[in-house]
Amino acid sequence: MTAQDLIGDPLITAACSAAAALVLLLSVAPKLREPDRFHAAIDAYRLVPTAWTRAVAVTFIGAEILAVLLLALMPLQAASALAAIAVAGVATGAVAVNLLRGRRDIRCGCGSADDSMPLSSGLLGRNAALLAVLGVAAASAAAGSGRAMSALDYAAAGFIALALLLMWLGATQLLVNAGRARGPGRA
């Protein structure tokens, strides 16, 4: 089996799409529970005028929900991964802009325990990993081998997705712990 065969295998597409859908679902759930908290995070980033931040927050949440739905309902389509790349790319770009501005004192706005995570290069790296997984999903879907998936393929894709999700959660916890260790004044 060559690398070309592997990248076009629907198992790879399904695993990467499922992992990304789970990550985005875990990201959007706290935003839906506490939209005002996410709105405050958008405001803290200072990328749009304050009058626009609520609309931007609602639009971003909607785009994130759409990306999750596309990845879940059409996991083998390149368009699903590309939509998720757009959402994750916007969030990563917002972090990058604020890091370039030297604004490491604000929280990521990811929701839940992640809110204690300050902006950092580690956060950019974690998000770059998600973008890479989505890039693999898009490339794999576009290359498509046309091979039908078996029950074993679906099980393997589920286990791979779970492993990728656990790596994401581990990286997130490390970043949260690092932010807490630095303390509020040293973020």
C-alpha positions as CSV (number, residue, x, y, z in Angstrom):
1,M,0.0,0.0,0.0
2,T,1.4,3.4,-1.0
3,A,0.9,6.7,0.7
4,Q,-1.4,7.7,-2.2
5,D,-3.6,4.7,-1.5
6,L,-3.6,5.5,2.2
7,I,-4.5,9.2,1.8
8,G,-7.5,8.3,-0.4
9,D,-8.8,5.6,1.8
10,P,-12.3,6.4,3.2
11,L,-11.2,5.0,6.6
12,I,-8.8,7.9,6.9
13,T,-11.4,10.4,5.8
14,A,-14.0,9.0,8.3
15,A,-11.6,8.9,11.2
16,C,-10.3,12.4,10.7
17,S,-13.8,13.8,10.1
18,A,-15.2,12.1,13.2
19,A,-12.4,13.3,15.4
20,A,-12.8,16.9,14.2
21,A,-16.6,16.7,14.6
22,L,-16.1,15.6,18.3
23,V,-13.5,18.4,18.9
24,L,-15.8,21.0,17.5
25,L,-18.8,19.6,19.3
26,L,-16.9,19.9,22.6
27,S,-15.9,23.4,21.6
28,V,-19.4,24.7,20.7
29,A,-21.3,23.1,23.6
30,P,-20.1,25.5,26.3
31,K,-20.7,28.4,23.9
32,L,-24.3,27.3,23.6
33,R,-24.7,26.9,27.4
34,E,-23.1,30.3,28.2
35,P,-23.3,32.6,25.1
36,D,-22.7,35.7,27.1
37,R,-19.3,34.3,28.2
38,F,-18.3,33.6,24.6
39,H,-19.5,37.1,23.6
40,A,-17.2,38.6,26.3
41,A,-14.4,36.5,25.0
42,I,-15.0,37.8,21.4
43,D,-15.1,41.4,22.8
44,A,-11.7,40.8,24.7
45,Y,-10.0,39.8,21.4
46,R,-10.7,43.4,20.1
47,L,-10.8,42.3,16.5
48,V,-14.1,44.0,15.6
49,P,-15.9,47.0,17.0
50,T,-17.7,46.4,20.3
51,A,-21.1,47.0,18.6
52,W,-20.4,44.0,16.4
53,T,-19.2,41.5,18.9
54,R,-22.5,39.9,19.8
55,A,-23.3,39.4,16.1
56,V,-19.9,38.0,15.5
57,A,-20.3,35.6,18.4
58,V,-23.7,34.4,17.3
59,T,-22.4,34.0,13.7
60,F,-19.3,32.0,14.8
61,I,-21.4,29.7,17.0
62,G,-23.7,29.1,14.0
63,A,-20.8,28.4,11.7
64,E,-19.3,26.0,14.3
65,I,-22.6,24.1,14.6
66,L,-22.8,23.9,10.8
67,A,-19.3,22.5,10.6
68,V,-20.1,19.8,13.2
69,L,-23.3,18.9,11.3
70,L,-21.5,18.7,8.0
71,L,-18.7,16.5,9.5
72,A,-21.2,14.3,11.2
73,L,-23.7,13.9,8.3
74,M,-21.3,14.0,5.3
75,P,-18.0,12.8,6.8
76,L,-16.6,11.5,3.5
77,Q,-17.1,14.9,1.7
78,A,-14.2,17.3,1.2
79,A,-16.6,20.2,1.6
80,S,-17.4,19.2,5.1
81,A,-13.7,19.3,6.1
82,L,-13.2,22.6,4.3
83,A,-16.1,24.2,6.2
84,A,-14.5,23.1,9.4
85,I,-11.1,24.3,8.3
86,A,-12.7,27.8,7.8
87,V,-14.2,27.8,11.3
88,A,-11.0,26.5,13.0
89,G,-8.9,28.8,10.8
90,V,-10.8,31.9,11.9
91,A,-10.4,31.0,15.6
92,T,-6.7,30.3,15.1
93,G,-6.2,33.5,13.2
94,A,-7.8,35.5,16.0
95,V,-5.4,33.9,18.5
96,A,-2.5,34.6,16.2
97,V,-3.4,38.2,15.7
98,N,-3.6,38.8,19.5
99,L,-0.4,37.0,20.1
100,L,1.3,39.2,17.6
101,R,-0.1,42.2,19.4
102,G,1.5,40.8,22.6
103,R,-1.9,40.2,24.2
104,R,-1.2,37.0,26.2
105,D,-3.3,38.2,29.2
106,I,-6.6,37.2,27.7
107,R,-8.3,33.8,27.8
108,C,-8.9,31.7,24.7
109,G,-12.7,31.8,25.0
110,C,-12.9,28.1,24.1
111,G,-15.4,27.5,26.9
112,S,-15.6,25.4,30.0
113,A,-12.2,24.6,31.7
114,D,-10.5,25.9,28.6
115,D,-11.4,29.4,29.6
116,S,-8.6,29.3,32.1
117,M,-6.2,28.8,29.2
118,P,-4.4,32.0,28.2
119,L,-3.4,32.7,24.6
120,S,-0.1,31.0,23.8
121,S,2.0,29.5,21.1
122,G,0.9,26.1,22.5
123,L,-2.7,27.0,21.7
124,L,-1.7,27.8,18.2
125,G,0.1,24.5,18.0
126,R,-3.0,22.6,19.3
127,N,-5.2,24.4,16.8
128,A,-2.7,23.7,14.0
129,A,-3.0,20.0,14.8
130,L,-6.8,20.2,14.4
131,L,-6.3,22.1,11.1
132,A,-3.8,19.3,10.0
133,V,-6.4,16.6,10.8
134,L,-9.0,18.5,8.8
135,G,-6.6,19.0,6.0
136,V,-6.0,15.2,5.9
137,A,-9.8,14.6,5.9
138,A,-10.2,17.1,3.0
139,A,-7.3,15.6,1.0
140,S,-8.4,12.1,1.6
141,A,-12.0,12.8,0.6
142,A,-10.8,14.6,-2.5
143,A,-8.5,11.7,-3.5
144,G,-11.3,9.1,-2.7
145,S,-10.5,5.6,-3.6
146,G,-14.1,4.6,-4.1
147,R,-13.6,1.7,-1.8
148,A,-16.7,0.8,0.2
149,M,-16.3,0.8,4.0
150,S,-16.9,-2.4,6.0
151,A,-18.1,-2.7,9.5
152,L,-14.5,-3.2,10.6
153,D,-13.6,0.0,8.8
154,Y,-16.2,1.9,10.8
155,A,-15.0,0.4,14.0
156,A,-11.4,1.3,13.2
157,A,-12.4,4.8,12.2
158,G,-14.2,5.2,15.6
159,F,-11.1,4.0,17.5
160,I,-8.8,6.3,15.6
161,A,-11.2,9.2,16.1
162,L,-11.3,8.5,19.8
163,A,-7.5,8.4,20.0
164,L,-7.2,11.7,18.2
165,L,-9.8,13.2,20.5
166,L,-7.9,12.0,23.6
167,M,-4.7,13.6,22.2
168,W,-6.7,16.8,21.8
169,L,-8.1,16.7,25.3
170,G,-4.6,15.9,26.7
171,A,-3.0,18.8,24.9
172,T,-5.8,21.1,26.1
173,Q,-5.4,20.0,29.7
174,L,-1.6,20.6,29.5
175,L,-2.3,24.1,28.2
176,V,-4.8,24.8,30.9
177,N,-2.3,23.5,33.6
178,A,0.5,25.6,32.1
179,G,-1.8,28.7,32.2
180,R,-2.7,28.0,35.9
181,A,1.0,27.5,36.8
182,R,1.9,30.9,35.3
183,G,-0.8,32.5,37.4
184,P,-3.1,35.3,36.5
185,G,-0.5,38.0,36.4
186,R,2.0,36.1,34.4
187,A,0.0,34.8,31.5
